Amino acid sequence: MNKRPNKRLLLSVLALLPAALLAACRSAPMAADMQRLQGHWQGRGPGGDCTVTVAGDSLHFWARPDFWYQTTFTLPAGTDPLQLHATIVKDSTQRPRDIGKVVVALVKFEGDDLTLGVVNDFESPPESPVGADWDRVMDLYHLTRARPSAEEPSAEEGG
């Protein structure tokens, strides 16, 4: 049995190491941002008080019984400022016209505060790439990390 390392295998590993490190460095901030978003947020937006609950890649926005959205979202790599692309999967209108539409928001963390700035109206597909300019924000939501309240229904309850 040959106990010397296979030279070809060693060279292959060394050749792939920079690519693996680069990929890890790029995904680490995204994983940290994703982790930081998790939980329950309360605050205000253009329509008044609202809550946002994030679990995994699901985001549930609730303002009142007749104005809420369930979405799945991604945090596209390489955006500055950080962007959140939320795809509507269910809403309070029960009309299928908004299902599948993408809402793009800029994301800013400050301590336990979260600011979401919606930059498209989701009536039309977002431009590609989305311009990341806080001056283009249509709706601004200021949220603070909070404990879930019994007042608003959970995503599982449909509202």
WOHUGI-V585619 format. One record per pair of residues at least 24 apart in sequence whose C-alpha atoms are under 7 Angstrom apart, sorted by the first residue. I is the first residue (numbers start at 1). GAP is how many residues later the second one is. D is the distance in whole Angstrom. If there is no record, write none. Layout:
I,GAP,D ; I,GAP,D
This chain:
30,45,7 ; 30,47,7 ; 40,105,6 ; 40,106,6 ; 40,107,6 ; 40,108,6 ; 41,102,6 ; 41,103,5 ; 41,104,4 ; 41,105,5 ; 42,101,5 ; 42,102,5 ; 42,103,6 ; 42,104,6 ; 43,99,6 ; 43,100,4 ; 43,101,6 ; 44,97,6 ; 44,98,6 ; 44,99,7 ; 45,95,6 ; 45,96,4 ; 45,97,7 ; 46,93,6 ; 46,94,7 ; 60,95,6 ; 65,94,6 ; 66,26,5 ; 67,25,6 ; 68,24,5 ; 68,91,6 ; 80,52,7 ; 81,25,6 ; 81,26,7 ; 81,51,6 ; 82,24,6 ; 82,25,5 ; 83,24,6 ; 92,67,7 ; 106,26,7 ; 112,32,6 ; 112,33,6 ; 113,30,6 ; 113,31,4 ; 113,32,6 ; 114,28,6 ; 114,29,5 ; 114,30,6 ; 115,26,6 ; 115,27,5 ; 115,28,6 ; 116,24,6 ; 116,25,5 ; 116,26,7 ; 117,24,6
